[in-house]
């Protein structure tokens, strides 16, 4: 397996509190997306809502995925004042969450010669 050089995915999986409206969630996601414009190490942002049929999401409903070039970039992002302020607001609306940072790896299937 080949680990991507430097690239780090920062995954935030959330269950929003009961009473958080779809408009509030939309606003929070748009604010997160805007952090790409404010925090240099944050290279891209994607998000999605759980659509799995297996009902194994343990109540988690949304995934916010950020891409960085290094773990140092993740650390800079976490400490950045714009992220700190955003996180304070986001967490007011989140019942539970988990965070995973990982370096994507590719599985190469080489031909035996």
N, C-alpha and C positions, 0 to 999 in steps of 0.2 A: 504494500500500500504506500502511496506517495502522499505525504502531507503537504498541503498548499504552503508555499513559501510566504510566511508572514501574514497571510489573510486570516482574519478572525471574524467569526460570526457571533454576535451577541444576541441571544434569544431571550425575550421577556414574554412569558406566558401568563395570562391574567384571567381571573374571574371577576367581573365587575359586580359591585354591590347591587342588591335589589333596589330598584328605584332610580338607578342611573339610566337616563333616557338614551335612546339611540342618537339623538342630536348631541348630547353631552359626550358620548363615546366618539362620535364623528369629529367633534371639535378637538378632543384629546388626541386623536390620531393625527389630525391635521397639524396640531402643535408639535407633535413628535416629528412628523415629516419635515417641518420647518427647521428643526435643529440641524439638518444637513447643511443649511445655509449659514448657520451660526458657529458650528464646531468643526474645525478643519479636519481632524482625524476621522470624523464620521463620513464615510465615502458613499453609502447608499442606505436606503431604508425601504423595507417592504412590510406589509402587514396582511393579515387575513383572519377571517372568522372560521371557527371550527365547522366543518361540513361532514365530518365522519359519521358513518351509519352505525358504527360499532358501539357507541355510547360508552366509551372507555376514557373519556376526557376528564374524569374526576371533577367536573364542574367548570373546568377552564374553558373559556369561550374564544379568546383572541390571542393571536401571536403577533408580536412586534419584533421584526428582525432587522438588526443593524449590521453593517459590514465595515470593518476596519482593516488597516494594513498591518497592524501589530497589536500585541497585548498592551504595549505602552500607549498606543492610541486609545484603547479601551479605557485605560486608567486615566488618561487626560480627559476623555469624554465624561467619565463618572464624576470627576472633580470639577468640571467646568461649571461656572455659575449659572449658565443658561439651562444646563441639564439638572442641576440641583434644584432650581426653582420649578422646572417642569415636573420633576419627580414628586415634589411636595404636593402639587395640585393633583397629579395623576393618582397618587396613593390615597388621597381622600375618597376616591371613587372605586378603589379596588378592594375586594374582600380577601382575595388570596392571590399569590403570584409565585412564580419561580423564575430564576435566571440561570441560563446556561451559556457559557462561552466555549466555543470550540473552533479548532482549525480544521476546515474541510479536508478530507482525504479522498483520493481517487484509488480505486482498486483496479490495477492493471492486470489483464489476463494476457500474459505473454505466450507466444507460440513456442512450443518445445521444438528444438531443432536437432 
